[in-house]
Structures are given as structure tokens and as C-alpha cells.
């Protein structure tokens, strides 16, 4: 079997596997039971009446036992307050957002926490208050100072928190990192103000959107009151606000749009809403629900369906244009005799064979139609006339094929644009709380997969494996969304498909622009592009440090973009380093050139490491170690320095030996470690039975894996459980993210996981194979610019494969209890939108570009 036939068979198998996975998603939607939720909640109260509403009356999610208290006064005005230990509701109006139980520090004249009274005033952006005549405190949203001097760090403060506190003391106010002031406890240290008889965390002052606000803890038992300047004292636990002018309200994890009409208050739930198996619920007589069924197949948003129709039309045109180039042109020898000369004898010999070539329906085949038409003209045309007609047919088919080939690029551009816009529309709808039907996301996913297959004629191994992984991952996320009893679970599937469409559309558009632009990008332009990418990643990381937390900022994870920028910058430095000639080492200024190349990568790696240390987890550091070892190994192989290649191999052997030794030593070894977050993780890993509370994630994940066995919990690889609820699995913490493999193993079994492992291995092998091919091309070229481009792609693909391999290793190790719990999502399987958009899809685009360059 030649290589062309092998490639065609592989493409056919890929298409069949993708169609099977997409069909399973459609089957899961068909089998999903009907689910209902309130479309509108109406509350009716007479003047002077009040009503306490909980999760059951509001279909709210994660309210933690809190209640929303609605009241109308004698004049008929509506007011809202809260009771219970849950998180206070958030009110949104034209003036902004305010949470019940909080008050702006600028409006404070004094406040009291338990028996402790504080007089306060705000000046120059800082809150000043006194707890005693000789104790004047000041707080600017980042640092607490006593009599103008910052307090020492608390004994249990982590290293990254000490670094942040030091930065806040020396940095300008505009560049400080927000850090809340916590009241209560027994210590005066850091940003803690100890108060006798008051539990730690009873009250908090924090900087929110540039404003200092005093808020009370959700479950605090100590009385906290605030006195606005010139006003009466307000007990923050009993904070009550008027609903006049309030446009929306957030209770628990559910958001409501409000509308007041006399004695009626209408709440329209959005975003996360509880689901019910039947349109019925026990409600007070003052509360009415209007029900709506969960939309899985049909829904509004006509513009979205129009965009999907345009994408389908463009893909159909692209398919026709791609097929036109493969049509064989009619040849003279096919119509005439075997020698290719005109003659009646040759035509008579060909006539029976042409008549026998028919389709299964009994009609002549496409090519035979032309032959029969020409053979019928034998009776009144000469042989020269037949040749002229054949030439005309050949020219007509050539013109048609050329026309279709000319339409290929516009069709691909139109399909990429339509798919990108549809993905962006679904993202906006989901964020607005009005997501479309799940079938729209499934159709968009199918269109995106078809775009990759049609727009990249010879799909490389890495891209084909990535499409399979994405189809399998979205199937798992769809199952997870249908297994939950609130609308939040399905948003992971819709978000992933939308981001996959956006990233794929951009990647394919870049491929089309690159193929239309004949000259390659100059090296200077590439360096500016890398500099902009690095600057953007640094700004995003800074935004996460200032405004975000370890989960990201603005619903994004800048660390994924930073990993791509770090890999690209390092690949550029190594590619330039390998281009130096031997005599350049003795040239003046060689050390300066080397520092100029290495300094950006080293600086960026140090900044990235500092940002990653802020996360209470050591998995990012392990990822950096794996990536560094892989880049060192790639450089050693390219430079043919065997002694340098031994270092990462020795490091890998040492790490494996350390894990084995620690596992064999038992829990006593972990107990001897100094008390820290990491030591606790190792203790839970070595002996989870002794830590059932902190180890619940490990224990529940292990139980789910054991229940799945080899063929899934149902014994049929999860076919019978497609689309069915699974409340026990949803109880696993972070099951949509870090523990997504546990859900897969439970539903589909270890055999399905083995198939997934093979596809993941094929993805990494495809990236490494492309990197090796680019490296060999670079070694054979004499043109420095072209050799630099091939080396750049080689190191970039190698670094990307290292990060992906690290993600897979840590994720599988966590779910199978090989390693302690480390919070890393699994590529393509977990609901990690930033990882998919900012890292995986650019890597696929580079892999596809590398394959097309090799063909050229």
C-alpha cells in the first residue's frame, strides 16, 4: 500500500470516528429527560406585609441556607434584606453594584464591632480610625498601618504574600495589590486587627472597584454596626435596602432581573437556575411561577441560526470547490481506441464497455454520459469532429474546475468568518444569561470540525488527533451538563464549543492569509510580534495580580497566554543561537549577543514563575520544570551535545525515584515534614482515610473510578447513561475541571480511557514529529532566514508538546492517585476555555502551518 492510499484510509477513519462522536452527542441530547425551570417568578405582597424566600421559592443555586426577605411598608414601597448565614445578596442599579451588609467607608462617621467603637474618616484615598487615643490606624486598601508604620507579617504568611505586602509598602497607591483588612482574632499583624472577644473575619474592609467598603461576615454572630456621618447607626446584619431603581439582584449563584408593578414584584431568573423534573413546586400563596422547558433542540436567537445556515452553505461550497480539483479531465485515449487515434473501429470497441458502466440505479455513470453522447454522434460525424468535441468538453471541464478552485479561498474565508461570529454570539448569549439551545452548540461544533477537514487538505497527525480529543472532550462536557440539575452545568459545553469555533476560525483565517501572502514574515517583524505577545502576557498577569485571584481575572486565565509567549520567545532565542557559526564565538561582543538573546526568556520565565507561585499549588512549578527539561533536551539534540541531553533525563529519573520512595515510606514521612499547605497535600495523598474531610476530593474521585471499572458504571461503556442525571458524580469537587477524568472513567470505563490515552499520545507524537521534520529541514538549508524559520517552528512545537504532556501527566496522576492532588485541567477534556483558546488552538495553527510549509 502506497503512502497516498494510507493517507486516504487514515482520513476516512478520522472522519468516521468524528462522525461517531458527534452522533453520540446528538444521541445524548435525544435521551436527556425533560427538565423545567421558572421563566418568571411573581411575588405579590400587600402594604405592610413581608415574606421570606429561600432556594425553594426562588429556584436559586448555592444559597448556603440564606433567605431573601421582601417587605412592603405602609406606603407600598418595596424593601429587601437577608437572613441566615449565607452570602448577602448583590443589588445592581444604574449607579453600580452594592451588596447587602456593606457600606462605603467614605460615608462612615464611626463603626462598632462588638464592644469596640471606632471613629473614622477618609482622606487621600485612605480610611483613618482610632481604637484608642494612642492608636491611630490607616488603611488604603492594601496596607494597614498603626501610627504611620506598617505591621509585621503574620507568622503563617506564605512567601508570595510576604512579597506582595513588601510591594504594597513601597509601591505607589495606584500600583498596589488589593489586600483586605480583617477584624477579629488575637493578632495584630499584617492586615489583621485583633479584637478581644471577636472571632477572626467578623468584619472586613476591602477595596472594590476603587472604593473602600466595610462588610460583615455571612455567618458572624458579633454585632457590627455603622453610623453614617450625621445619621443613625445601622446594624449591618439587618441591612435593608429599597428596591426602587434596582434593575437586577443576585442571590446565591442565580441572577434575577427585577420589575415592579404596584403590589407585584417580577423576578426573571438568569444564568444559574435550578431545574425540576416536572412543572410543579410547593409555593406560598403569594408566589407564582410561570414554567419553561429547558431548550435542548429549539430556541430563539434567529440571528444565530441564520449565521449557522451561512456557515453550512459556505462549507458546502468549500466541499464542492475541494472536490472539483480532484475530478479527472477526459483524455483522448478514453474515448478513442487504445492507441489514442480516431477511428470507427475504436469507437465500436468502446461502446459496449461504456454502456455497461452505470450507477446502482441503472443510469449511466457521470463519465459514461459524456462517452455515450460522443459515441451517438459517430453516425453523422467524422473522427476529426469527435476529437474537436472532446477538446471542447475538456476545455469546459477545465474552466469549471478552475472556477471552483477560484471559489475555494472565498468559501473558506466565508466559512471561517461565519463560524467565528457564531462562536462569539454564543459566548455573548451565555454571559448575558440567555444561552441558545444545546443543539446550536452541537451544530457549531460540527461546522468547526468540517472547517478544519476541508480547509486543511492534508491534515497533520497532531491536528487530526486534536479534533478527536476535542470531540471526545465536548461529549464528556455535554454529559456533565445534562447530568446536573441546574442550568450552570451545560454552560461548560456551550463555552467550550464557542471558544473552539472562535479559535479555529481565527487559525484558519490566518492560514488563508499566510497562503495568499507568498513571502514569509521577515525576522524583524516576527521579533516585534513576539515582543507584543510577551508584553500582552505580562500585562494580563499583572492584571490578575492586581484585580484577580488564582482562578484568573475577567473570567480568563492569563497564564495560558503567558505559556505560549514564553515558548515562542524561548524558541526564537534558541533558533538564533543555533544559527551562529563556529567562528562567531571568537568575535568581539559574543557574550553580549548571547545575553541579549537569553535575557528576555530568562526574565519572562522568572516573572512567570513569580506569578505562578501565588497559586496555592505546586503543579505550575512542575509544569515549568517539565517544559524547561524538554526545551533543554531539544536544544541538546539540535546542537548534538549528548552531555547536555543527559541532564533532563537524569532529572526525570530522579523525580520518578523520589515519588516512588515517598510512596513507599508511608504517611510517617509526610508527618515529619514542616507544617505547610504542601505537607498537608502529601499527608492526604499517602493516607486519605485519616483525612476524610480534606481528602474528600481524592476519596470521591477514587470511588468514581472504581465504580466505572473497565466498561463503565453501566457495563456498556456509558451508552445507556448518556444524557441521564448523575448527582453523585457532580458532588466531586471541580469535576468539570481538575477531576474531569474521574467523570470519564466512571461513565465510560478504563477501556475508553485507554483509547483516549492512545489519541493523546498520537497528539504529542504528531507535535514532536513535526518538530523533528522542521529541525531536519533547517539542518539541510543554507539560507539563514529559512533555516531560522524552520528551527523556530521546531522549538515552538517541542515546547508546546512539553506543556501538553505536563498537563496530561499531572491530570491523570491526580485522578488516579499517582501524585498528590494538583489543580491542572486536562487538555481538551476539562472545561478550560483559556487553555483551549490561548494555548491549544494556536499550537494547532502552528502545526498546520508547519505541514503546509513542508508541502510547499
N, C-alpha and C positions, 0 to 999 in steps of 0.2 A: 504494500500500500504506500503510495507516494505521499509527500507532505501535504499537497493540496487536498487530497481526499481525507487525510487525517484531520486537517483543519475544518473541513466541511462537516465531518462527523462530530467533532467536538462542539462546533457551533450549533448543530442540531440538538445534541444532548443538552447544551446550555439552555436553548430555547424551550425544550420540553420541561426541564427542571424549573425554570422560571414560571412557565405557564402552570405547572402543578402547584407551586407555592402560592401564586396569585389565586388559583382556583380554590385552594384551601381557605384563603382569606374570605372569598365570596361565600364559601360553604359555612364558615363560622358566622358570618352575618345572617345567613339564612336560618341557622339553628338557634340564634340568640333569642331568648324568650322576650316577650313583650314587657316593657318597663314603662312606668308612668311617673310623672313629676308635676308639681303645681306650676301652671303657667302664670297664674296671678293669685295672690293672697289678699283678701279683703277683710279688714278689721273694722267693725262698727262699734263705736262707744258713744254713750250719751254723755252730756255735760256732767262733770263731777265723778265720772266712772273711770276705773283703772283696770288693767288686765296684764298679767304676767305671762309671757310667751316663752316657750323653750324650743328645743330642737324639734319636738314632735309637731308643734303647731306651725313652725316656720320652715321645715324641711332643710334645716341648716346642717352643716358638716363641721365636726370638731369644735363644738362649743364648750367642751370641758365642764359641763354642768352649770353653765351660766344661764341666766334668764334675762330676757328683754322686757322691761316694764314700760307699758304705754299708758298714758294718763291724759285726760282732758279736764281742764279746770272749769270753774263755773261760767267763765266767758266763752267756753268752747275751744280754747287753744289747745293744741296737741303738744305733749312733752314726752321725752324718753329718758329712761335711766336704766340701770342694770342692777342685778342682784346675783348672789352666788360667787363662786370662786374662779370663774372663767375669765377669759380675756375681755377687756372692756370693748364695747362696740366703737366703730370708727364712723364719724359723720363727715359727709362730703357736701360742700356747698360751693357757691361761686367764689367765696373768699378763700377756700382751701379746705384742708382736712384737719379735723380735730378729734381726738379720742376722749371718750368719757373718762372721768377720773384724772384728768390732767388740766394744767393751767399754764399759760405763758408766764415765764419768770419776769418779763418786763412789766406785767400788771400786778406783781406781788408787792404788798406793803409789808407783810410778815407771813410766816407759816409756822405750823406747830406739828411735831411728830411725837406722839405720845405725850409725855410731860415736858418735852423740850421745846422751848419757844425760840424762834429766830426772827430778828428783824432784818429785812433785806432791801436792796436797791440795785438797779442795773445801771452800769456806767461803762462806756467804751467797750461794749460787747461782752462784759463780764458781770456775773452776779456776785455781789458782796453781801455777806450776812455775818452776824455775830452770835456765838453761843455763850460767850462770857465777856465781861468788859475787857479782858486782856487777850481775847481770841477773836481775831477778825479773819474770816475765810473769804477767799475769792476763787471763782471757778469760771473758766472761759469756754467750756465745752470740751476741753482736752486735758487740762491740768488743774488739780486742786492745790491751793497754796494757803498756808497758815502764816499770817502776818508777813505776807510777801515772799515766803520761802516754800518751795515745793517739798512735799513729804517724801520720805524714803520709800522705796519699793517694798511691797509686802513680801514676806518670806516665801510664799508659794507662787510668786510671779514667775511665769515662764520667760525664757531668754528673749523671744521675739517681743513679748510685752514690755520687758525692760528696755529693749531698743526703741520701741515706739514711744515709751514715756520719756526717754532721753531726747528723742527727736522733738517731741512736743515742747520740751523746756527751752530748746534753743531755736526752734523754727519760728518764722513769722506766724501770726494768728491765722492768716488765710491758708497756710500750708499745713496746719496741724491736723493730726488724725483724731477724729472724734472718739472720745472715751467717756462713758457715763460716770457720774458721781453717785455712789451708792451709800445710803444712810442705814445705820444699824450695825450690830455686831460689837465686838470688843476691841477692834484695832483702829488706830489712826495710821494709815499707811496708804501710799499710792493715791487712788481716788476713792478710798473708803473713809467714811467719817463715822467712827464708832459712837454709839449712844447706849447708855445703860438702860437695860430693860426693854430694848427694842431689837427685834430679830434683824439679821442682815438682809438687805434687799427690801425692807418695808417701803421705802420711798426712793425714787430715782430722779435725778435731774440730768437730762441728756440734750444734746444739740440735734435738732431735727429740722432739716431744710433751712439752716442758718439761724434758727431760733431756739433759745433755751426754754425747756418746758419741765415743770415739776409734775410727776405722775406717781400714782400709788400702785403698789403691787397688787396682783389679781387676787391672791389669797391671804392678804395681810389681815391680821387681827388687831393691830395697833391703829388707833385713830390718827388720821392725817387730815389736817385742815389747813386752808389757805385763806388769807384775808387780802383781797384786792385793795389797792390804795383808795381810801375813802369809802370802803364798802364793808358789808358784814362778812363774817367768817363763813367759809364754805367747806363742808365736810366732803372730801374728795370721794370717799366710798359711796356717798349718796348724791353724787353729782347728777344733776338733772338739766337737760337742755331742751330748748324749744325746737320743734320740728319745722317751724316757719323758715322757709328758704333752703331747707335741706333737700338736696337732689338725690342722694344715694346714701346707703347705710350698709356697713359691713359687720356681720355678726358671725363669729367663728370664722370659717373659711368661705362663707357664702356672701355674695353681694346682692343688694336689693336696690332697685330703682323705685323711688317713692313718688306718690301723687296724693295730694289731699283734696277731698271733695266734701266739705261740710263735716258730717259725722262719720265719714268713711275715709279710711287710710288704705291705699292700694300699694302693695309691695310686689314687684316683679322680680323673682329670683334669677340670678345670673351666675355664670362661672361654675361654681361647685354647688350642685343641688342634689339632695338625696333622692333616690329612685325607689319606687314601690312596685310590687308585683301586680297590683290591681288598683284601679282608680277609686280607692276608698281609704278613709282615715278617720279616726275619732278626733273630733274637733269641738272646741267650745261653741256655744251658740252665737257668740259674737264674731266668729271666724268662718269664712267661706273660702273654698279653693275652687278654681277652675283648672281642670286637668288637661295635660297634653301628653301625647305618647312620645317616647324617645325616638328621634328621627335617625334611622339607620340607612334607609334606601331613598327616601324622598325628603325634600325640604325646600325652603325658599332660596333666595340668592340666585335669581335668574341670570345675573351677570356672570357668576362663576360657571354655571352650566354652559353659557354661551362661550366663555373662554375655553372650557374643556372641549366643546364641539370644534372650535377653531384649531385647537391643538391636534385633535383627531384628524381633521381634514388636512392639516399640514403634514402630519405623519404619513397619511395615505399617499399624498403627493410625493413625499420623500421616498416611500417604498416603490412607487411606480418609477421614479427617476433612477433609483438604485438598480431596479430590475432591467431597465432599458439598456444599461451598459453591458449587461450580461447576455443580451439577445444575439444569436449568431446571425451574421449577414448572409444572404443567399449567395451561393457560389455557382459558377457556371457549370462545373462538373456535376453538381447535384441535379440539374435539370437535363443536361445533355448526356451523352454517353460517358462511359467510364474514362475515355481518353480526353474528355473535355471538348470534343469537336462537335459541331452541329451536324445533325443528320436524322432522317426519319427513323432509321433503324434503332438508333439510341433512344429516341423518344418512345418507340413502341416497346422496347425492353423495359423502360422505366414506368410505363403506365400501370401495369398490374401491381407493382410494388407500391406506387402512390395511392392506388385505390384501396389497398389493404391497410394503410396507416390511418386509422380512425380512432376517435376517442371512445371511452367506455359507453357513451350514449349513442354511438353509431354514426356520429358526424365525423367528417374528415378532420384530421388534426390541423393546427394552425399553419404549419409549414406545408402540409399537403394541399390546403386550399389554393395557395399560390401555384403549386405544381399542377393541380388539375386545371386551373384556369389557363395555364400556358399550354398544357397538353391538348386542351379542347381547341386551341387555335391552330393546331397542326394542319387541319383540313383545308384551311384557306390562307395560311401564312407560310412563308418560306423559312428556312433555318436562320437566315440573317435577321428576319423580323423577330423571331423568338429571342435571339440574342439581344436585339435592341430593347425588347420589352423587359427582359431580365435585367439589363443595365438600368432601366428606368425604375424597376422595383428596388434594386439595390440602392440607387441614389435616394429613393423615397424613404426607405428604411433607415439609411444613414442620416438623412435630415431629421427624421423623427427621433432617432437615438440622440443626435446632437442637441435637439431641442429639449428633450427630457434631461439630458446631462446638464444643460444650462439652467434648468429649473431646480436642480438638486440643491445648490447652495441657498437660493432664496427660500426653498421649502424648509431646509434645516434651520435657517435664521428665524423663520416664522414660527416653527415648532418650538425652538428654544425660547423665544420671546413669550409665546403663549403659555408655556409651562412655567416659566419664571413668574409671570404675572399671576397665574392661578395659585402658585405656591404662596406668593406674597399676600394674595387676597384671603386665603385660608388662615394664614398667620394673623392677619388683622382681625378677621372674624372671631377667631379663637380668643385673642386677647380682649376683644370687646365683650366677650361673654355670650356671643351668638354664633357658635360653631356650625358649619354646614353638616349635612348628612355624612355618615361614615363612608357611604358608597362613593361620594365625591372624592374623598381622600384615596380610596382604593383605585378609582379610575385615574386619578392624577399619578399615582404610583405606577400603574401600568403604562401610562403615556411616557413617564420618565424612563422606565426600563427600555421601552421601544425606541426612545430617542437615542440612548446610548448604543443600542444594537445597530440602528440604521445610520446614525451619523458617524460612527467609528467602524468602517467596513471590516477591518481585521482587528477585532477586539483582543487586546493582550490578555494574558493569563490573569494578571492582577485585577484588571477591570471586570473580567467575567466572574472571578471568584467574589469580588466585591458586590456585584449585583446579586449573586446568590445569597451572600451574607445579609445584604440589606433586605431582601425579600423574606428570608427566614427571621430576621430581627423584627421586622414590622408585623409578621404573623404572630410572634410572641407578644408584642405590644398590643396588638388587636385583641388577642385572647385575654390579656390582662385588663384591657379596657372594658371588655364585655363581662369579665368576672366580677367587677366591682359594682356596688350598689349606690354609686353616685356618679355624676357626670364628669368628675375630675379625672377618672382613670382613663377615659377614652381620649383625653386631650393629648396624652403622650404619643399615641399613634398618629393623631392628626398633625401634631407639631413635627414629628419625625418625617412624615411623608412630605409635608410642606417644605421643610428645610432641605430635604433631599432633592426636591424639584427645583428649588431656588439655586442651590449649589450646582446641580447638574446643568441647568440652563446656562449659568454663567460659565461653567467649564467648557461646554460645547460651543458657546459663542466665542470664547477665547480661542478654541481650536479652529473655528472657521476664520476668525480674523488672522490668526497666525498662518493658516494655509494660503490665504489670499495675499498676504504680505510676504513676498519672496525673500528679501534679505533678512537675515537673522538680526535679533536685537543686539546693538553694539554693547561692548562690555561696560562702557561708562554708564549707559542707560540702565543696565542691569544693576550696577552698583548703587545708583540713585534709587532704584526700586527697592533693593534690599534695605537701604538706609531708611526709606519711608516706612517699610514694613516693620523694621525694628523700632522706629520712633513711635509708630502707632501701637505696637505691642507694649512698649514701656508706658505710654500714656494710659492705656487700658489697665495695666497692672497698677499704676498709681491711682487711677480712679477706684479700683477695687479696694486698695488700702485705705483711701480717704472716705469713700461713701459706701463701700460694700462690706462683705464678710467672706468667710471661707466658702460660701456657696456661690459667690460671684457678685456681679454688680449689674444692675439694669437687666436682670434675667439672662445674663451672658457670663461665660467663663473666659476671661482674657488669657488665662494660662494656656489655652489651646492655641490661640493665635501666637502666643509667645513661643511655644514649642516649634511651630512652623517657622517663625522668624529666626529662632536660634539655629535650627537645622540649615536653613538657607544661607545664613551668614557664615556659619562654620564651613559649609560645603564650598562656598566661594573662596574662603581663605585657603582651604586645603587644595582646591583646584589650581589656584595661583601658585601655591608653594610647589606643587609637582611640576609646574611649567618652568621652573628655574633650571638653568643649565648648570653643569658642574663648575664651570669657571666663574659663575656669578657669586659663588660662596667666598671667593677671594677678592671680589670687587669691593671698593670702599662703600660704606653705608649699608652693607648687607644686614647687619644686626638691626638697624633702624627699619629697614623694609620688613624684616620678619616681625618686629614688634608692631608695626603698623597693620600687618595682616592679622596677627594673633590677638592684639589688644581688643578689637571690637567683640570678637567671640568670647574672650575671657571675661570682659566687662559685662556682657549681656548674660553670660552664664552665672556670674556672681549675683547680679541683680535678680535674675530669675530664681536662683536658689534662695535668696533672702525673702522673696515673695512667697515661695512655696513653704518655707519654714513657718510662716504664720498659720498654716493649717495644722490643726492638732492631729497630725497623721504623718507617718514616715514614708508612705508609698510614693509621694512625689520625689523624694530624695532617691529612693530606689530606682525610679524611672530615669532620673538623671544619671545615675551610676550605670545602668544598662545602656543608655544612649551613648555615654562617654566611652564605655568599653567597646561598643560596636563601631563608633567612629574611629577610635584608635586602631582597631583591628582592620578596618577598611583602608586606613591610611598606610598601615604596615604592609598590607597585601599589595597596594598600588605602588608603594615605594620599594617593595621587595626587601623589607627589613624583618627577617624572621625573629630576631631577638625582641623586637618591639611587639610582634604578634603574640609572644608568649605571655606578656603581662595581663591582657584581658582574659586569656584562658586560665591563667593561674588564679585570677580574681574570681572567676566563675566557679572553679573547683573549690576555692576557699569558702565561698558563700554557701555552696551546697553542703560542704562538710560541717559548717557552723550550724546550719539548720538541722542537720541530722544529729549532731552532738547535743544541741539544745533539746531536741525532741526526745532523745534517749535519756538525758539527765533527769527529766521529770519535773514536777512542779516545785520541788525544793530549790532548784536552781533559780527559778524566776522569783521566788520569795526572797532570795538573798540579794536581788538587785535593788538599787536605791529606789525609794518610792517615787513614781512618776506615772504619767499617762501611758508611756510605752511599757513600763514594767507591768501595769495592770493588764494591758493587752496580752502580753506574753503569759501572764498567770491564767487569764481566761482561756487562752488557746491550749495551754498544757493541761488544765484541769477545769473544764467548763462546768462540771457538776457542782463544784464548790462555789461557783459564782453564777447562780441561776439568773440573777437579775441583770447584771452587766453582760452576761453571756447569752442573753435570750436570742440575739440575732444569730449567733453561731449555732445554738441548740435548735432553733426553729428551722434554720436553713438545712442543717444536717437531717432533721426529721423529714423535711420535704424531699430531700434527695433519696433517703432510704425508702420512703413510700413510693417513689417513682420506679425504683428497680431498673430492670433492663428494658422494659417495654411500656413504661408509663404507668400511672396510677390506675388507669382503666384496663391495662393489659393489651390495648390495641394502639399503642403509640399516640394516644391522645386524640384519636379521631372522634370517639364518642363524647368527649368532653369539650369539643370545640364550641365556643360561644356560651358555655354554661358558667354559672356563678361559682366562685371559689373563695368564700370568706376566710377560710383557714390560711390559705396561701397569702392573701392580702395582709394578714396580720404580721408577716415577716417585715421587719423594718427595712426601708429602702429596697423593697422588692422590685421596683421599677428601675433601679439604678445599679447599686453595688451587688445586689443579690438577685438580679435578673436570671443568671444561670440556674439558680436553685428552682425558680419557677419553671424554666425549660426542662430541667431534669425530672421534676415531678410530673409535668404534663406529658412529656414525650419519651422519657426514659433515657437510659445510658447509651443505647444503640443510636438513637437520634443524635445524642451529644457527640458520639464518635464520628458520625458523618459531618457534623458541624466542625469538629476538630480538623478533619481532612480538608474541608473547604478553607478554614482559617490558615492551615499550613500551606495550601495552594496559593492563597493571597500573599503570604510572606515570601514564599518561594518565587512567585511572579515578580515581586518588587526586587528581590535580590538578583534574580536572573536578568532583569532589565538593567540593574546597576552594573552587573558584570559585563554585559554586552556593550554598554556605553564606555566602560573602562577600557575594554579591548579596542574599541574604535579609536578612543583617544590615544592609546599607545601606538597605533598604526599611522596616525596622521602626522604630517609635518607642519601643517598650518596651526600656529599657536592659538588663534582665535577659535577655530573649530575644535581643537583639542580641549581648550578650556571649557567650551560649552558641553562637550561630552563628559568631561570629568565632573563638572558642576552637577549635571543630572545624575551621574553615578553616585556621588557622595550624598546628594539630596535624597535619592531613593533609598540608599542604605540607612541614612538617619531616620527617615520615616518608617522603614521596616523595623528598626530597633524600637522606636516608641510604640508601635503597634504590638510588637512581640512582648514588650514590657507590660502593656495593658492586659493582653490576653493571659500572660503568665500570672500576674498578680490577681486578676479577677478569678481565674479558675482555681488558683491556690487558696484564695479566701473562701470560695464556695465549697471547696472540697476539704477544707480544714488542713491543707498542707502548710499554709502560712497563717500567722495571726491575722485578724480582721484588718484589712487595709481598704480604704474607700476609693477604689478605682473602678469606673464603669467599664464594661466590656464593649469593645469596638463593634458597632453595627447592631448589637443585641440590646444593650441598655438604652434607656431614653436620654441619651446625652446629646442634646441638639448642638451645643457649641463644639463638641468633639467631632461631630459629623460635618458641620458646615465649615469650620475654620481649620480643620486638620485633614480629615479623611478625604473629602472631596477635592481639595487642592492637590493632594497626593495622587488621586486617581487621574486628575487632569494632567499632571506631570508625567505619569506613567503612559497615558495615551499619547501625549505629545512625543515622548521618547520613542514609542513604537512607530509613529508616523514618520519621524525623522530618520529612523533606521531604514524604512522602506524607500524613502527618497534617496 
